């Protein structure tokens, strides 16, 4: 079950609620707020309830909100994204999870979340944020593979629905998914 099934704002409270309901395999996902004791709460609950965790996408919540987009060709967004992923891999290892799953990124870098929906930031020009390409996505995949290899971690890329005809993620069609599977087939 996903931690987002709970309406609790702190991940420790959400996981505790799910554990008391009998769940032992919990996907840690977005929707909770950052707090200092988050990691120690998760370690404590893992031991207390004999939990197994999987970490998904925008978890743990960052101290300062970021746009998580592995496919971004904007240097600031890309740097923030891969710094976030490094932190996630460290946490996943600490929690005994060998897998981190995430979304494939988007064709535009100037996005934000409003009320649980991804939208384009208004007032930004296409020149300021050029369109991200599938080449950007595949470069990100290679970087993710390099980051995870030495840590004995696997990274799963989850397909994602198109938001609209101008703003979409990579891997949002059957063709994209087949192309991706061919790309990664022979990768170590």
N, C-alpha and C positions, 0 to 999 in steps of 0.2 A: 504494500500500500504506500502511497505517496504521503509525505508529511503535509502536503498542501490539502489533504483531506480534512485536516484540522483547521479550525479558525483561530487558533492561538497565535499570538504575535511573536512569542519566543520559541525557538526551536526545541529547547528543553521541555517546555510545557506541551508542545505539540507531540513530541516523541513519547513523553510520559503518558499522555492521553491515549495514544494509539497502543502503547505497550499494555496499559491496564485493560484495554479492550481485547487483548489477546494477540495482537499482531507482533511478529518477531522479525520479519523481513521488511525493512522500511527504507523507502527511497527518500533521501533528503533532497528537497527541492526548494524552489523559490517561494516567496510569499511571507517570509518571516523577517524580523528586524535584527540588525546586528546588536550584539551585546558582548561584553568582555569575557564572560565565563562560558560562552557558547561551547567551545571545544571540551572543556572539563565536564560540562553537563552531559555532552554526548558520550564521552568515555565512561562516566559514571553509570549512565542509563544502559549502555551496551553491556557492562559487567552485571549490573543488577538484574536485567531481564534476559540476558543472553541473546542480545539482538545482533542482527546482521544488517549492515547499511550498504546502500548504493547511493552514490552522489550524482545528482542530475543538474546540469546546466548552471543556473545562477544560484548556486549554493557553494559555500556559505555566503550570506549576504555581506556585501562589501561595507566597510566603514563609511565610504563615500560612494554614492551611486555611480556606476559606470555603464556605458553601452558595451555589451558583450557581443562582439561580432568578429569571429575568427577570419572572416573574408574581407575585412575592411582594408582598404589601401591608404587610409588616413593614419599617419604615423602615431598620433596620440591614442587613437582608439585601438590600434593594433597592439601598441605597447601595454596599455592598460589591460587589454584582453589576455595577452599571454602572461603578464605578471599575475593576473587573477588565476589563470589555469595552473601556473606553477604552485600557487598557494593551495589550490584545490587538490593537486596531486599529493602534496605534502600531507594535507589533512586526510585524504583518502587512505594513504598508507598508515597513518597513525590510527585510523579507525578500523583498519583491517579490511578495507574494501579494495579489491584489485581492479575495479572498473569505475570510470567516470564517463557519463554520457552527456552529450551536449548537442545543441542545434548547429547546423552547418554554416550559419552566417547569412547575410543578406546582400542583395545587389546594391544597396545604398548604405552609406555610412551614417547619414544624418537621420537617425531614428531615436525615439525615446518611448517609454511606456507611459500611458495615461489610462488610469482605471483598468489595468490589466490588458490593454490593447496596445500593440506597437503602432506608432504613427510617425510620419515624417516631421522633422523639426521645421517649422515655417520660417521663412526669411533667409534660408541658406541657399546659396546659388550652386548650381551644378558644377561650376568652375572651382568653387571652394572645396567641394566634395565630389570628385569624379566618381562615376559608376564603378562599383566593384565587379570584377569579372570572375569567370570560372577559373582562370589561371590563378587569381588571388586565392580562391578557395583551395585549389590543389596545392599551392605553395604552403598554405596554412596546414593542410593535411600532412604534408611532409614534415613540417616543423613540429606538429603535435606528435608524430611518430617518433621523432628524435627526442623530444622531451620525455616521453613516457618509457622509451626503451630501457634506459639505465635504471629505472625505478621499479621495474617489474610491474608496471601498470598497463592496463589496456584503456583505450579511449574509444567509446562508441559514438558514432555520429547518427543522430536520429533525424529521419526525414521530417519536414515541416510543411505545413499548408501554405499556399500562396495567400498573401494578405489582400492584394488587388493586382490588377494587370501591370501596374508600374512599380510596385514594391513587392518583392518576393524573396524567399530564401532559396538557396541552392538545395537540390534534392527534393523539389516539390512536384516532380513528375516522374512517371515510370521511366522515361528516356534518361532523365538525370540520374536516377538510381542505378539503372543498368550500366551507364557510363562510369559511374563512381565504382561500382563493384568490379568492373574490368580494370580500372585504374589501380585499385588496392589489392587485387587478386594475387599478384606476384610480389607484393611488398613483404619485407620481413616482419 
